[in-house]
Amino acid sequence: MFKRTTFIFTILVAYIVLQFLWWEILLVRQSDTIIALKQNIAALSSSDDSIIIRDIADLQNKKTIRLYMIVGEGTVFLIILLFGVFQVRKSIRKEKELAAQKNNFILSVSHELKTPIAATKLQLQTLLKHDLERDKQKELLNNALNETSRLHKLVDNVLMANQIENKNLSTQKENLNLSALVEDTVKRYFSEQLEHKTITLNIEPNITYFGDKELLPSIVINLIENAIKYSFEAVCIAVVLKLVNQKPLLEIKDTGCGIPDAEKETIFHKFYRSGSEHTRKTKGTGIGLYIVKSICDLHGIQIKALDHNPQGSIFQLQF
């Protein structure tokens, strides 16, 4: 579809440019012919050589001025046309990239939806078909619950991304204990990682902030999930909240694969996923960081992706 559109557009633009150049040449030739005829008329209508020379010189000046005018206006028109062509091609390329990203998003979401549903179904079928010990039953039920929670978070993200795109996401701000909110969010969603010390908390107590208590946890959840995803096997994440110049500063630090400098801004774009084949093998939909950035924008929070020495990333949020 895009290839055919680009081909037709290129042919059309080439035809317009060639036609324009051809008409400009014809216009210059016609102007030369008119000036030449006027010179002949001037030579025949007067017997005074000085008058003839003067008239011919005037006509020659008019010819030069007209030539400059035609070439100048033609050049300006051509520049404007080529600039417009460049912008249109740029828009087509962006639409092509967005279409590819949307297609990848649909495939990713389909996979992400099917996986927890299939896992939950298998665990429930196992419980129904087999008379298992109490501990095994509890393990399967916990696994099913975890998969259901994962599915719930995915659906929440998709719905929130749709609200953001349609500009329907609003905030209900109030005075919050940001320290308690961040700590409770991490303990609620990442209790297993806290237990195994793969996530550590360094939170100054009683830091307050005026924000939306329903939206701010999504920032913490998505950033930590992103850190876990791209840390692969060696998960080591630090959640730091402190006051800097009397303003809250939140940092999510990991020791994962890191983010190339060229992608530190684009990772927040909708549907964007890193171009690295190593990271593309991970699960994801490309909307988590887009949601984070959108919520930050609604709160006036500045978010940056920084390098974490010796390796990994730091997502820094200045409230």
Stockholm file with secondary structure:
# STOCKHOLM 1.0

chainA/1-319         MFKRTTFIFTILVAYIVLQFLWWEILLVRQSDTIIALKQNIAALSSSDDSIIIRDIADLQNKKTIRLYMIVGEGTVFLIILLFGVFQVRKSIRKEKELAAQKNNFILSVSHELKTPIAATKLQLQTLLKHDLERDKQKELLNNALNETSRLHKLVDNVLMANQIENKNLSTQKENLNLSALVEDTVKRYFSEQLEHKTITLNIEPNITYFGDKELLPSIVINLIENAIKYSFEAVCIAVVLKLVNQKPLLEIKDTGCGIPDAEKETIFHKFYRSGSEHTRKTKGTGIGLYIVKSICDLHGIQIKALDHNPQGSIFQLQF
#=GR chainA/1-319 SS CHHHHHHHHHHHHHHHHHHHHHHHHHHHHHHHHHHHHHHHHHHHHCCCHHHHHHHHHHHHHHHHHHHHHHHHHHHHHHHHHHHHHHHHHHHHHHHHHHHHHHHHHHHHHHHHHHHHHHHHHHHHHHHHHSCCCHHHHHHHHHHHHHHHHHHHHHHHHHHHHHHHHTTCCCCCEEEEEHHHHHHHHHHHHCHHHHHTTSEEEEECTTCEEEEETTTHHHHHHHHHHHHHHTTTTSCCEEEEEEEETTEEEEEEECCSSCCCGGGTTGGGSTTCCCSCHHHHTSCCCSCHHHHHHHHHHHHTCEEEEEECSSSSEEEEEEC
#=GC SS_cons         CHHHHHHHHHHHHHHHHHHHHHHHHHHHHHHHHHHHHHHHHHHHHCCCHHHHHHHHHHHHHHHHHHHHHHHHHHHHHHHHHHHHHHHHHHHHHHHHHHHHHHHHHHHHHHHHHHHHHHHHHHHHHHHHHSCCCHHHHHHHHHHHHHHHHHHHHHHHHHHHHHHHHTTCCCCCEEEEEHHHHHHHHHHHHCHHHHHTTSEEEEECTTCEEEEETTTHHHHHHHHHHHHHHTTTTSCCEEEEEEEETTEEEEEEECCSSCCCGGGTTGGGSTTCCCSCHHHHTSCCCSCHHHHHHHHHHHHTCEEEEEECSSSSEEEEEEC
//
